[in-house]
Amino acid sequence: MAEAGKILSPPAGRQKERPDQRLSVIGTRMLRKEDPRFLIGRGRFIDDISLPNMAHAAVLRSPHAHARIKSINKSAALALPGVVAVITGEDAAKETGPLPCFANPPVEQRCIALGKVRHVGEPVVLVVADSRYIAEDAIGLITVEYDPLPAVSDMMDAISSRGDAVLHPERGPDNVAEHRNYTFGPVEQEFAQAAHVIKRRLRWARSGGQPIETAGAVTSFDEGSGKFTIYVNGSMYNYIGFTIAAALKVASHHVNLVPMDAGGSFGSKLFLHKVAVLSAVGARAAGRPVKYIEDRIDNITACDNHGSDRIYDVELAVDASHRMTALRYKVVDDYGAYFQYGLGTHGNGFSQTVGPYKIRAVGAEIYAVFTNKCQQGACRGFGSEVTNFMIERIVDAAVDELGLDPIAFRRDNFIQPDEFPYQIPTGNLYDSGNYPGALDMALQMLDYDGWREKQQLARTQGRYVGIGVASCQEKSVFSATEFWMLNRVPGFALTSSPESASVKIDATGKAVISLHAPCWGNSPETVAAMVLAEQLTMDPADISVTYSDTDHGLPGTGPGGSRYTVMITGAVAGACMIIKEKLKRIAGHMLEAGPHDLEFRGGKIGVKGASGLEVSIAEVATQAHFFRLSLPDDPDLTSGLDANYTYDHPLATLPKSDSDFGIFYPIMGHMCHMPVVEVDAKTGQVSFLDYVAVHDCGTMINPMTVDGHVRGGTAQGIGTALLEQFQYDKNGQLLQTSLQDYLMPRIGNLPPQVRIGHLVTPSPYTEYGVKGAGEGGRMVAPPALACAIEDALRPLGVRLDTLPVTPTRLRALIREAEAKKGAVR
Amino acid sequence: MSELEVNATVNGRAFRRRIEPRLLLSDFIRHEIGLTGTHVGCENGVCGACTVLLDGLATRACCTLAVQADGRNIETVESLGRLNNLSPLQRGFWEKHGLQCGYCTPGMLMLMTELLRENPNADRETIRTRLNDNICRCTGYEDIVSSVERAVELMRTERAAP
């Protein structure tokens, strides 16, 4: 069992580059290297790939939530001129196995449904034709006879459903995918001793990343070599890409996955196995390259990227001096029809399940259920955004019920700056932090007291102005080791989550960095170039960045879990250190000086304290590449100037038991958001009067792009809180199948300005002390807004337990509150 | 399906193509002309990633038939500045971090090109109002507003230059 508190003998770190050194490139607002190509319309996105003789695929999708497929008549489609192949689930299954699944026991999912459809939008037939237009024409000519089965739409019904309503009968007699009980610390004891127990039922609705670019793949199959080349806009291809080969039933070296610029992901492209396999199945059948690009309906209904969909019953134990001691919850999570990441989104939450507070024990009962809906995938926060919402809502409930001050209650329960590294009850470690510091910065930036006064005045005018606060964790750099304790049956219990970089300096002194995971809209090229420029004192303009395919790829886990910046910083720095040794050795030979007397300065290597005695990196590079015989006769001193470096997770430990997961997500960022909103009680419309966002992601490589992530993430969090929702009706029909119905924030829905503050508490474990910052805003804005709206409506006594707070929902709550008040009068 | 001839000017060059009447303008630009800078997002006119200028007016290329462009003038992102000679608008986006993944960017640039032709001195509020037409999922828009504001400034400097 993991005992919460400061760790007295902290694990040794492997940090080589200290955060407190003087830096010249890292920390500057360098303009992004990625931007010029995007600005002239020369990004390289998946639909920009065009291969000779390429055919196009479209997918016939299930109109039923749950049905047996009785028959498929494809003759009319096949007869249409221009149609190349019409592939059913049975056809595909002859050569193709199930799609990858990270739950154990796995849940079988096919790229094209086999025998049964389990959600609206599930692929039923893949058509390949000379053009996408003809492929879609052909889809209209296919007749499918279905035998409908009972549809399970309500997650509570899922627990009790039996018989034909069971989606995966081979897995058990009901629709419970997993039911697990986790106890971290003395939960029962703390609740027995509690002075107060605060309870709430909370509802977090299903939303999704919905990047503007959908998922897609272009595959060519070379019969001569038996090799598939798959261009795809997914991530993790150098990590678990081999599972795509497994689904195609070919050896892994017979699949080369080529990365593309991704037009946004927000988790949704974490691992795009479905489009990759569909296009490969098409290419194998057609004997031609095949492009399959999802349209928006494909993406919304079946890209497997809907986010968490949960009902929580939460209890918080508080002692007589108003210290939070324990948290206990039962959660039902509607995973939809399949279970690709298993309980991963709950394991993720365990990394920061006590928030920034000194809560000593946590009990979690998790029901993961199957329903006839699109399966869950990753969505910015990977479940931890819901954990944050749950914690901050129950904290606000305690504030409310016990008549406390929302600021003081948080402050009094914070883990203190001198208590790091701090172990939380689940076994995870918080590496560093300064939570009171972030809170103070936010209070000051907002002029909190000033706003309280303005709020009082507004109330006298009959206006509903509210001030919200949320203090949340932003875990970064996942290790994936928590999956050991999430599967009922031990699965593929891996302990590696590395990232690699290859650095080559050519004979003229220009550098090329190869990364082994793709560009997701973050700034990996900028980050990699800045780290190299810092290490070698080179001009960033002399550095370019490329992305390896799997044939040339080194271990790379990919963006996701706010890890990419931290990890490529470590990888590029590691590669640079190797190159620096060689540069110094050759330069030393040229300058007749010992390597220890040399330093890097302004793109040159010079003798310390002797300003004229130096050679440029370009001069040394020329020697290294072309003048081997001028160099010392050492067999280890080979020609060229290049290095590969694989940077492993900076701090993870083996899991110990299902009550102690070990260290699995320790690079802990923090954020404090304070929105000020006004609610129009007549329309239920929420508008913004101010918004302060304080973030601490340690050392910032580029504060400009961190700001961008904070603003963008906050906008998404506002969308989650106020607008976005995928709703299925009782028959399992999805009500939002286009961006006309699925409302994402436009500029008019957002605060005119998000005022950003940065606190810098560097990590003692990562190179330069960097922490991840990719998911932050969406992980804090929802509870901050719930708090602000509730605060605005305090005179009416409205309680907010459900997101999103749409105008309709808010009006219903206001009406209810007014009716209650009327009844009291 | 019978084909029709379309004659259109794209970024100042005349193109003649025989196409199916159902071909969308977005597909025409991307796949017939080969200019892939124009992107397709939602395919029903909501997001604006496919925005191009048709006779100077911001138009959703995904909801327009290519035959509707017959005899007309199309401008896409490729008509703006080039890599070593970015236009003030592109320069503004670069300097003020007006893009992240870059997918909605061409549509944003064309929408703002229309605005700045109408009103080269557009202020923040005017920019915000027009920006409400398109969706960006990455930036939260604030930096896009600053980017366009910066472009206004750069254009003003350019005009003042002898």
Interface residues (C-beta under 8 A of the other chain):
Chain A: L31 R32 E34 D35 P36 R37 F38 L39 I40 G41 R42 G43 F45 D47 D48 S50 Y133 G209 Q210 P211 I212 E213 D261 A262 G263 G264 S265 F266 D295 R296 W520 G521 N522 S523 M704 T705 D707 G708 H709 R711 G712 G713 T714 A715 Q716 S738 L739 Q740 M744 P745 R746 I747 G748 L750 P752 Q753 V754 G777
Chain B: E20 R22 L23 R30 H31 L35 T36 G37 T38 H39 V40 G41 C42 E43 N44 V46 C47 A49 T76 V77 E78 L80 G81 R82 L83 L86 Q90 F93 W94 E95 H97 L99 Q100 C101 G102 Y103 C104 T105 P106 L109 R128 L131 N132 I135 C136 R137 C138 T139 G140 Y141 E142 D143 V145
